[in-house]
């Protein structure tokens, strides 16, 4: 290619412009079509990223990488001023890391919430809890994914949505013990106050999964209410009580479901369903209705 003005062949592509070195004519702009350069660190990423609004031309960044020892007039800073700027830059880097971590947590929460079919307001509640945990210093040295899953489970508890720790952990791809541990940690720190899980909500959820009638649900609720008056619900899991009550109600009203089917729908074991059914069937009114419909 030659210069259209003087016909010279000495061309330069510096600063993104194609310039003739003979006559100084700016022929046009040069578009870099090469691959992106790989970044090997956080500051390296900020310096090389094209779409990052905090790279070299941003007024919110305290100095470019390797150039914070000079001021805007390219004069070297004094030792005292350079130390002050270094402290500013260190705090800014920490805040940027926290912000990018929050963005990653938000994207992960949106993914898990979508997989679980959770509403938008519940996802926002989980993100608010994550911000509280971030400000309390609970994110340092801990798994972001497990903590987000714990926040989602806590949001389900706050809004009385029947979701178990196991269910949330499976959708998040994390260990159940980690999610439960982070949830208990947030409770101890006073970051949330969640009501106890409702047996009634689990009855509706399990019955919907098994396509049981409304009559069976009402019968299960009556059984649970009587069990609560007799003190049989103390120390038992709400989801296991709901599963056992639904199994007992299905036997009473001849809408048979096996213990295995109910256990899978509730996320518990067959032994749990069987033990709860045995305890509930010993109630006088429940025993009488079972004999009446047998």
VOBA-1610 file (N, C-alpha, C; in pm, whole numbers, padded with zeros to 5 digits, always signed):
BEGIN
Unk+00084-00120+00000Unk+00000+00000+00000Unk+00087+00124+00000Unk+00047+00228-00075Unk+00126+00352-00083Unk+00039+00470-00047Unk+00106+00581-00013Unk+00036+00702+00027Unk-00036+00762-00094Unk-00165+00795-00084Unk-00236+00855-00198Unk-00194+00998-00228Unk-00123+01062-00133Unk-00083+01202-00151Unk+00053+01214-00221Unk+00155+01141-00164Unk+00291+01154-00218Unk+00342+01025-00281Unk+00267+00917-00268Unk+00310+00790-00325Unk+00415+00719-00242Unk+00440+00768-00120Unk+00541+00706-00034Unk+00496+00571+00017Unk+00597+00488+00049Unk+00568+00353+00098Unk+00598+00337+00246Unk+00650+00444+00308Unk+00683+00437+00451Unk+00559+00477+00530Unk+00488+00376+00579Unk+00364+00398+00652Unk+00377+00349+00796Unk+00306+00416+00885Unk+00309+00380+01027Unk+00167+00351+01075Unk+00155+00253+01167Unk+00025+00217+01223Unk+00017+00246+01372Unk+00095+00340+01421Unk+00097+00373+01563Unk-00031+00446+01604Unk-00068+00425+01730Unk-00185+00492+01790Unk-00315+00464+01714Unk-00322+00349+01643Unk-00445+00313+01574Unk-00473+00391+01447Unk-00373+00464+01395Unk-00392+00540+01273Unk-00284+00505+01171Unk-00326+00495+01046Unk-00233+00467+00937Unk-00182+00601+00885Unk-00053+00629+00905Unk+00006+00760+00875Unk+00124+00744+00781Unk+00136+00836+00685Unk+00251+00839+00594Unk+00366+00911+00663Unk+00482+00847+00673Unk+00597+00907+00738Unk+00668+01008+00650Unk+00636+01009+00522Unk+00701+01103+00431Unk+00635+01240+00435Unk+00501+01244+00421Unk+00430+01372+00417Unk+00344+01398+00538Unk+00325+01296+00628Unk+00247+01314+00748Unk+00098+01299+00731Unk+00050+01255+00613Unk-00092+01241+00589Unk-00149+01124+00670Unk-00262+01148+00739Unk-00333+01042+00809Unk-00428+00977+00709Unk-00395+00855+00669Unk-00473+00788+00565Unk-00602+00730+00621Unk-00601+00678+00737Unk-00721+00620+00797Unk-00690+00555+00930Unk-00792+00485+00986Unk-00776+00418+01114Unk-00742+00271+01093Unk-00670+00215+01189Unk-00631+00074+01185Unk-00715-00001+01289Unk-00786-00105+01246Unk-00868-00187+01336Unk-00793-00315+01366Unk-00769-00339+01492Unk-00697-00460+01534Unk-00792-00579+01530Unk-00769-00673+01442Unk-00852-00794+01430Unk-00786-00916+01493Unk-00676-00894+01564Unk-00605-01005+01626Unk-00676-01054+01751Unk-00627-01163+01810Unk-00691-01219+01929Unk-00668-01130+02051Unk-00758-01144+02150Unk-00741-01071+02274Unk-00620-01123+02349Unk-00551-01032+02417Unk-00437-01073+02497Unk-00485-01132+02629Unk-00419-01233+02672Unk-00459-01299+02795Unk-00411-01221+02916Unk-00497-01213+03018Unk-00461-01142+03141Unk-00422-01245+03246Unk-00315-01216+03321Unk-00264-01308+03422Unk-00281-01253+03564Unk-00372-01161+03583Unk-00396-01104+03715Unk-00507-01002+03707Unk-00553-00957+03824Unk-00666-00864+03827Unk-00629-00730+03763Unk-00514-00673+03802Unk-00473-00545+03744Unk-00438-00561+03597Unk-00381-00676+03560Unk-00351-00703+03420Unk-00480-00706+03339Unk-00587-00763+03399Unk-00716-00767+03332Unk-00771-00626+03311Unk-00760-00543+03415Unk-00809-00405+03403Unk-00734-00329+03294Unk-00603-00354+03280Unk-00524-00281+03182Unk-00551-00326+03040Unk-00583-00456+03019Unk-00594-00511+02884Unk-00737-00523+02834Unk-00835-00516+02925Unk-00974-00536+02883Unk-01020-00421+02797Unk-01082-00454+02682Unk-01134-00349+02593Unk-01266-00294+02642Unk-01352-00383+02693Unk-01486-00341+02729Unk-01497-00298+02874Unk-01388-00306+02950Unk-01393-00269+03090Unk-01396-00118+03105Unk-01498-00061+03168Unk-01505+00084+03181Unk-01404+00140+03279Unk-01332+00052+03349Unk-01236+00100+03447Unk-01092+00087+03400Unk-01072+00077+03267Unk-00935+00064+03221Unk-00871+00201+03205Unk-00766+00213+03126Unk-00673+00324+03134Unk-00737+00462+03114Unk-00846+00475+03040Unk-00903+00606+03013Unk-01007+00649+03116Unk-01037+00563+03215Unk-01142+00595+03311Unk-01091+00691+03417Unk-01173+00787+03452Unk-01134+00884+03553Unk-01149+00830+03693Unk-01218+00715+03708Unk-01239+00660+03842Unk-01124+00571+03885Unk-01033+00534+03794Unk-00919+00450+03830Unk-00805+00537+03878Unk-00747+00502+03990Unk-00638+00580+04046Unk-00509+00538+03978Unk-00477+00600+03865Unk-00352+00572+03796Unk-00358+00446+03713Unk-00283+00442+03604Unk-00271+00322+03523Unk-00169+00228+03584Unk-00177+00104+03543Unk-00086+00004+03597Unk+00058+00043+03564Unk+00143+00053+03664Unk+00282+00087+03644Unk+00309+00236+03631Unk+00204+00320+03637Unk+00224+00464+03618Unk+00172+00546+03735Unk+00140+00482+03847Unk+00083+00557+03959Unk+00188+00636+04035Unk+00319+00626+04000Unk+00424+00706+04064Unk+00437+00844+04001Unk+00353+00873+03900Unk+00358+01004+03835Unk+00219+01067+03839Unk+00216+01202+03839Unk+00088+01271+03839Unk+00041+01294+03697Unk-00068+01374+03680Unk-00125+01396+03547Unk-00031+01473+03455Unk+00064+01545+03514Unk+00162+01620+03434Unk+00288+01541+03408Unk+00287+01414+03441Unk+00399+01323+03421Unk+00519+01358+03509Unk+00492+01422+03622Unk+00597+01452+03718Unk+00599+01344+03825Unk+00718+01305+03867Unk+00730+01201+03969Unk+00675+01253+04102Unk+00604+01162+04173Unk+00548+01197+04303Unk+00654+01185+04411Unk+00634+01260+04516Unk+00721+01245+04632Unk+00693+01112+04700Unk+00785+01070+04786Unk+00768+00941+04854Unk+00642+00939+04938Unk+00612+01050+05008Unk+00492+01056+05091Unk+00365+01048+05007Unk+00362+01122+04895Unk+00245+01121+04808Unk+00228+00986+04740Unk+00342+00927+04698Unk+00335+00796+04633Unk+00278+00691+04727Unk+00315+00697+04856Unk+00261+00602+04954Unk+00111+00622+04972Unk+00067+00748+04972Unk-00075+00777+04985Unk-00153+00722+04865Unk-00101+00744+04743Unk-00165+00694+04622Unk-00167+00541+04621Unk-00060+00480+04671Unk-00055+00334+04677Unk-00166+00280+04767Unk-00190+00348+04880Unk-00297+00305+04970Unk-00433+00321+04903Unk-00452+00435+04833Unk-00577+00455+04760Unk-00599+00342+04661Unk-00493+00310+04585Unk-00507+00208+04481Unk-00536+00070+04540Unk-00476+00042+04655Unk-00500-00088+04719Unk-00645-00099+04763Unk-00702+00005+04823Unk-00841+00001+04864Unk-00935-00004+04745Unk-00897+00065+04637Unk-00981+00061+04518Unk-00983-00079+04457Unk-00868-00144+04455Unk-00861-00280+04401Unk-00947-00375+04483Unk-00946-00358+04616Unk-01029-00443+04702Unk-01177-00422+04673Unk-01216-00295+04658Unk-01357-00268+04631Unk-01400-00322+04496Unk-01309-00315+04396Unk-01342-00369+04264Unk-01356-00520+04268Unk-01268-00586+04345Unk-01278-00731+04359Unk-01411-00770+04424Unk-01451-00693+04527Unk-01579-00722+04593Unk-01695-00702+04497Unk-01685-00598+04412Unk-01795-00573+04318Unk-01804-00682+04213Unk-01690-00724+04160Unk-01693-00833+04061Unk-01738-00964+04124Unk-01703-00986+04251Unk-01752-01104+04321Unk-01903-01101+04338Unk-01957-00982+04363Unk-02101-00967+04377Unk-02172-00993+04245Unk-02111-00950+04135Unk-02168-00975+04003Unk-02172-01125+03975Unk-02064-01196+04008Unk-02061-01341+03988Unk-02167-01410+04074Unk-02183-01363+04199Unk-02283-01422+04287Unk-02424-01399+04232Unk-02448-01280+04177Unk-02580-01251+04120Unk-02611-01343+04003Unk-02514-01361+03913Unk-02536-01449+03797Unk-02562-01593+03842Unk-02487-01638+03943Unk-02504-01775+03990Unk-02641-01791+04057Unk-02683-01691+04135Unk-02815-01697+04200Unk-02926-01699+04095Unk-02911-01622+03988Unk-03011-01621+03882Unk-03020-01758+03815Unk-02906-01824+03796Unk-02905-01956+03733Unk-02976-02059+03820Unk-02941-02064+03948Unk-03001-02162+04039Unk-03150-02134+04057Unk-03187-02006+04069Unk-03327-01970+04085Unk-03409-02011+03962Unk-03349-01996+03844Unk-03418-02038+03721Unk-03437-02189+03718Unk-03335-02265+03758Unk-03346-02410+03759Unk-03451-02458+03859Unk-03467-02385+03970Unk-03564-02424+04072Unk-03701-02364+04049Unk-03713-02275+03951Unk-03842-02211+03924Unk-03884-02114+04033Unk-03788-02043+04093Unk-03818-01950+04202Unk-03860-01815+04145Unk-03949-01744+04213Unk-03993-01613+04165Unk-03885-01506+04179Unk-03906-01393+04111Unk-03806-01286+04108Unk-03784-01224+04245Unk-03892-01205+04321Unk-03876-01140+04452Unk-03795-01225+04548Unk-03805-01357+04535Unk-03728-01444+04622Unk-03580-01440+04586Unk-03549-01431+04457Unk-03409-01418+04416Unk-03350-01287+04468Unk-03426-01177+04464Unk-03378-01049+04516Unk-03355-01057+04667Unk-03441-01130+04736Unk-03423-01148+04880Unk-03293-01222+04910Unk-03263-01324+04829Unk-03139-01399+04848Unk-03017-01312+04823Unk-03023-01225+04723Unk-02910-01135+04694Unk-02891-01033+04807Unk-03000-00986+04865Unk-02988-00895+04979Unk-02920-00964+05098Unk-02954-01091+05119Unk-02889-01166+05225Unk-02740-01186+05196Unk-02706-01208+05068Unk-02565-01225+05032Unk-02487-01096+05057Unk-02547-00981+05027Unk-02481-00852+05053Unk-02458-00835+05203Unk-02555-00874+05285Unk-02537-00867+05430Unk-02421-00956+05475Unk-02415-01076+05418Unk-02304-01166+05452Unk-02171-01109+05406Unk-02170-01042+05291Unk-02048-00980+05240Unk-02001-00869+05333Unk-02093-00787+05379Unk-02056-00677+05469Unk-02015-00728+05607Unk-02068-00843+05646Unk-02031-00901+05775Unk-01900-00979+05768Unk-01842-00990+05649Unk-01714-01060+05634Unk-01726-01210+05631Unk-01843-01262+05595Unk-01863-01407+05594Unk-01818-01472+05464Unk-01786-01392+05362Unk-01749-01450+05234Unk-01600-01484+05225Unk-01520-01430+05314Unk-01375-01452+05308Unk-01341-01597+05339Unk-01274-01662+05246Unk-01231-01801+05267Unk-01341-01903+05257Unk-01457-01862+05205Unk-01569-01956+05195Unk-01616-01967+05051Unk-01684-02076+05021Unk-01732-02101+04885Unk-01846-02005+04852Unk-01830-01930+04742Unk-01935-01837+04700Unk-02061-01912+04662Unk-02047-02024+04594Unk-02164-02098+04547Unk-02244-02156+04664Unk-02175-02210+04763Unk-02245-02266+04878Unk-02316-02157+04957Unk-02252-02040+04968Unk-02314-01930+05041Unk-02435-01875+04966Unk-02428-01868+04833Unk-02544-01825+04754Unk-02658-01925+04770Unk-02625-02054+04767Unk-02728-02156+04786Unk-02793-02144+04924Unk-02712-02116+05026Unk-02767-02097+05160Unk-02859-01975+05165Unk-02822-01868+05094Unk-02907-01749+05089Unk-03039-01779+05017Unk-03034-01860+04912Unk-03157-01898+04842Unk-03247-01983+04932Unk-03188-02074+05006Unk-03268-02154+05099Unk-03329-02067+05208Unk-03250-01971+05259Unk-03301-01880+05361Unk-03417-01796+05307Unk-03405-01752+05183Unk-03514-01675+05122Unk-03640-01759+05108Unk-03624-01888+05075Unk-03740-01979+05069Unk-03805-01992+05207Unk-03723-02000+05312Unk-03778-02010+05448Unk-03851-01881+05486Unk-03794-01767+05451Unk-03855-01638+05487Unk-03992-01624+05421Unk-04002-01665+05296Unk-04128-01652+05222Unk-04216-01777+05232Unk-04177-01869+05322Unk-04257-01991+05347Unk-04279-02071+05219Unk-04174-02084+05139Unk-04180-02164+05018Unk-04119-02301+05049Unk-04191-02410+05029Unk-04143-02542+05070Unk-04029-02593+04981Unk-03908-02565+05023Unk-03789-02618+04956Unk-03693-02666+05064Unk-03641-02788+05048Unk-03549-02844+05146Unk-03405-02805+05115Unk-03319-02820+05215Unk-03176-02792+05194Unk-03120-02885+05087Unk-03161-03009+05091Unk-03113-03107+04993Unk-03151-03067+04851Unk-03274-03018+04834Unk-03321-02978+04701Unk-03241-02860+04648Unk-03218-02760+04734Unk-03140-02643+04692Unk-02996-02683+04661Unk-02937-02767+04745Unk-02798-02809+04724Unk-02783-02887+04594Unk-02879-02971+04560Unk-02870-03049+04436Unk-02877-02958+04313Unk-02965-02859+04314Unk-02974-02768+04201Unk-02850-02678+04192Unk-02790-02648+04306Unk-02671-02563+04306Unk-02544-02642+04280Unk-02552-02774+04286Unk-02432-02856+04265Unk-02335-02850+04381Unk-02385-02823+04501Unk-02301-02813+04620Unk-02339-02921+04721Unk-02253-02939+04820Unk-02281-03040+04923Unk-02388-02988+05019Unk-02477-03078+05059Unk-02585-03039+05148Unk-02530-02989+05281Unk-02426-03054+05332Unk-02369-03015+05462Unk-02314-02872+05458Unk-02253-02833+05345Unk-02199-02697+05334Unk-02311-02592+05333Unk-02416-02620+05257Unk-02528-02525+05250Unk-02594-02510+05387Unk-02617-02622+05455Unk-02678-02618+05588Unk-02589-02546+05688Unk-02457-02567+05677Unk-02363-02502+05769Unk-02364-02350+05750Unk-02364-02303+05625Unk-02366-02159+05600Unk-02499-02097+05644Unk-02607-02171+05628Unk-02737-02120+05673Unk-02738-02103+05825Unk-02688-02203+05898Unk-02681-02192+06044Unk-02589-02079+06087Unk-02482-02058+06012Unk-02388-01950+06044Unk-02456-01814+06032Unk-02538-01795+05927Unk-02608-01668+05912Unk-02712-01649+06021Unk-02774-01757+06066Unk-02868-01747+06177Unk-02797-01704+06305Unk-02681-01762+06333Unk-02607-01728+06454Unk-02559-01584+06452Unk-02522-01535+06334Unk-02475-01396+06323Unk-02591-01296+06324Unk-02713-01343+06325Unk-02827-01253+06328Unk-02856-01183+06196Unk-02813-01244+06084Unk-02835-01182+05953Unk-02977-01206+05902Unk-03048-01300+05961Unk-03185-01329+05915Unk-03265-01389+06029Unk-03394-01376+06018Unk-03487-01440+06111Unk-03591-01512+06026Unk-03582-01643+06022Unk-03671-01722+05937Unk-03768-01800+06025Unk-03895-01803+05989Unk-03992-01882+06065Unk-03967-02031+06044Unk-04012-02116+06133Unk-03996-02261+06113Unk-04073-02305+05989Unk-04022-02406+05919Unk-04090-02452+05798Unk-04229-02505+05828Unk-04320-02482+05736Unk-04460-02518+05756Unk-04488-02658+05702Unk-04550-02741+05785Unk-04591-02875+05741Unk-04698-02864+05633Unk-04788-02765+05647Unk-04896-02748+05550Unk-04844-02719+05410Unk-04737-02638+05402Unk-04681-02606+05270Unk-04621-02730+05205Unk-04556-02814+05286Unk-04498-02938+05231Unk-04607-03036+05189Unk-04719-03036+05260Unk-04831-03123+05220Unk-04878-03086+05081Unk-04897-02956+05056Unk-04943-02911+04924Unk-04840-02943+04816Unk-04712-02925+04845Unk-04608-02950+04745Unk-04601-03098+04709Unk-04599-03187+04809Unk-04588-03331+04782Unk-04714-03382+04713Unk-04832-03335+04758Unk-04957-03379+04696Unk-04965-03335+04551Unk-04915-03216+04521Unk-04915-03169+04382Unk-04824-03256+04295Unk-04709-03295+04349Unk-04617-03381+04274Unk-04678-03517+04245Unk-04752-03572+04341Unk-04812-03705+04326Unk-04952-03702+04268Unk-05003-03580+04240Unk-05137-03562+04183Unk-05245-03625+04272Unk-05235-03597+04401Unk-05337-03642+04496Unk-05450-03540+04502Unk-05567-03586+04535Unk-05684-03499+04536Unk-05683-03404+04656Unk-05771-03305+04649Unk-05784-03212+04760Unk-05835-03278+04886Unk-05916-03383+04870Unk-05968-03454+04987Unk-05856-03519+05066Unk-05758-03575+04995Unk-05643-03637+05063Unk-05562-03530+05136Unk-05545-03414+05074Unk-05472-03306+05140Unk-05542-03262+05268Unk-05674-03245+05261Unk-05749-03206+05380Unk-05741-03310+05491Unk-05747-03437+05452Unk-05735-03545+05550Unk-05596-03544+05615Unk-05491-03520+05534Unk-05355-03513+05588Unk-05341-03396+05685Unk-05402-03282+05652Unk-05396-03166+05742Unk-05469-03193+05873Unk-05581-03265+05867Unk-05653-03301+05990Unk-05567-03393+06077Unk-05499-03487+06013Unk-05412-03579+06087Unk-05298-03502+06154Unk-05238-03408+06082Unk-05128-03330+06138Unk-05175-03241+06253Unk-05294-03185+06240Unk-05345-03101+06348Unk-05367-03183+06475Unk-05420-03302+06460Unk-05439-03387+06577Unk-05305-03430+06636Unk-05208-03460+06547Unk-05075-03498+06595Unk-05009-03382+06669Unk-05033-03259+06625Unk-04978-03143+06694Unk-05037-03127+06834Unk-05168-03151+06846Unk-05232-03141+06977Unk-05180-03248+07073Unk-05148-03366+07019Unk-05099-03476+07102Unk-04949-03468+07128Unk-04880-03370+07066Unk-04737-03354+07088Unk-04649-03447+07008Unk-04703-03506+06900Unk-04624-03600+06819Unk-04534-03531+06718Unk-04556-03402+06696Unk-04477-03332+06595Unk-04345-03277+06649Unk-04329-03274+06781Unk-04208-03216+06840Unk-04086-03300+06805Unk-03983-03232+06755Unk-03857-03299+06723Unk-03856-03374+06591Unk-03960-03361+06513Unk-03966-03430+06384Unk-03957-03329+06269Unk-03902-03373+06159Unk-03889-03287+06042Unk-04026-03259+05981Unk-04056-03133+05945Unk-04186-03100+05884Unk-04211-03176+05755Unk-04107-03196+05674Unk-04127-03264+05547Unk-04157-03412+05570Unk-04094-03473+05671Unk-04123-03614+05700Unk-04263-03631+05758Unk-04306-03536+05842Unk-04442-03541+05894Unk-04545-03527+05783Unk-04519-03436+05688Unk-04611-03417+05576Unk-04618-03543+05491Unk-04502-03606+05467Unk-04500-03728+05386Unk-04576-03841+05455Unk-04551-03859+05585Unk-04621-03965+05657Unk-04771-03941+05666Unk-04812-03814+05685Unk-04955-03783+05691Unk-05023-03808+05558Unk-04956-03774+05447Unk-05014-03798+05315Unk-05025-03947+05287Unk-04928-04025+05330Unk-04938-04170+05310Unk-05055-04227+05390Unk-05070-04181+05514Unk-05182-04228+05596Unk-05316-04186+05537Unk-05323-04060+05488Unk-05447-04011+05429Unk-05480-04084+05300Unk-05378-04118+05221Unk-05404-04190+05096Unk-05457-04331+05123Unk-05411-04394+05231Unk-05466-04525+05268Unk-05611-04512+05316Unk-05638-04402+05388Unk-05772-04382+05442Unk-05874-04362+05331Unk-05838-04281+05228Unk-05933-04245+05122Unk-05915-04328+04995Unk-05839-04438+05004Unk-05824-04532+04893Unk-05757-04471+04769Unk-05673-04370+04788Unk-05592-04318+04676Unk-05448-04364+04700Unk-05427-04490+04679Unk-05303-04553+04721Unk-05182-04498+04647Unk-05082-04464+04725Unk-04948-04432+04675Unk-04850-04511+04761Unk-04752-04569+04697Unk-04655-04650+04772Unk-04566-04560+04857Unk-04505-04622+04956Unk-04411-04548+05040Unk-04294-04496+04959Unk-04252-04571+04858Unk-04141-04528+04774Unk-04177-04403+04694Unk-04298-04400+04638Unk-04342-04283+04560Unk-04346-04157+04647Unk-04403-04171+04766Unk-04412-04055+04855Unk-04274-04014+04905Unk-04189-04111+04932Unk-04053-04080+04979Unk-03974-04003+04873Unk-03986-04045+04747Unk-03915-03975+04639Unk-03969-03834+04620Unk-04100-03817+04629Unk-04158-03683+04611Unk-04119-03590+04725Unk-04102-03645+04845Unk-04068-03562+04961Unk-03919-03547+04982Unk-03839-03633+04918Unk-03694-03626+04937Unk-03649-03688+05067Unk-03724-03788+05116Unk-03688-03860+05238Unk-03678-04009+05205Unk-03652-04090+05307Unk-03640-04234+05285Unk-03773-04304+05314Unk-03785-04426+05262Unk-03905-04505+05289Unk-03919-04536+05438Unk-03807-04557+05506Unk-03811-04586+05649Unk-03872-04468+05725Unk-03839-04346+05684Unk-03894-04227+05750Unk-04045-04222+05733Unk-04092-04246+05610Unk-04236-04245+05584Unk-04305-04353+05666Unk-04245-04469+05673Unk-04305-04581+05745Unk-04311-04552+05896Unk-04205-04495+05952Unk-04203-04466+06095Unk-04305-04358+06132Unk-04315-04255+06051Unk-04413-04149+06079Unk-04555-04204+06066Unk-04578-04285+05963Unk-04711-04345+05945Unk-04748-04432+06065Unk-04652-04505+06116Unk-04680-04590+06233Unk-04717-04506+06354Unk-04645-04395+06373Unk-04675-04308+06488Unk-04811-04241+06473Unk-04845-04198+06350Unk-04973-04130+06330Unk-05090-04227+06337Unk-05069-04350+06291Unk-05179-04448+06290Unk-05219-04494+06430Unk-05137-04462+06530Unk-05170-04499+06668Unk-05261-04397+06735Unk-05283-04282+06667Unk-05380-04186+06720Unk-05520-04247+06713Unk-05602-04233+06817Unk-05735-04300+06820Unk-05822-04267+06700Unk-05835-04137+06666Unk-05924-04100+06555Unk-05871-04150+06422Unk-05739-04143+06404Unk-05678-04190+06279Unk-05694-04340+06266Unk-05671-04412+06376Unk-05686-04558+06375Unk-05828-04599+06344Unk-05925-04522+06397Unk-06066-04554+06370Unk-06101-04531+06225Unk-06050-04423+06166Unk-06082-04397+06025Unk-06015-04500+05934Unk-05896-04544+05969Unk-05829-04647+05889Unk-05908-04777+05893Unk-05957-04814+06010Unk-06037-04937+06022Unk-06170-04922+05949Unk-06228-04804+05954Unk-06357-04781+05887Unk-06347-04794+05736Unk-06233-04749+05678Unk-06217-04752+05533Unk-06138-04874+05486Unk-06106-04963+05577Unk-06027-05081+05536Unk-06119-05189+05478
//
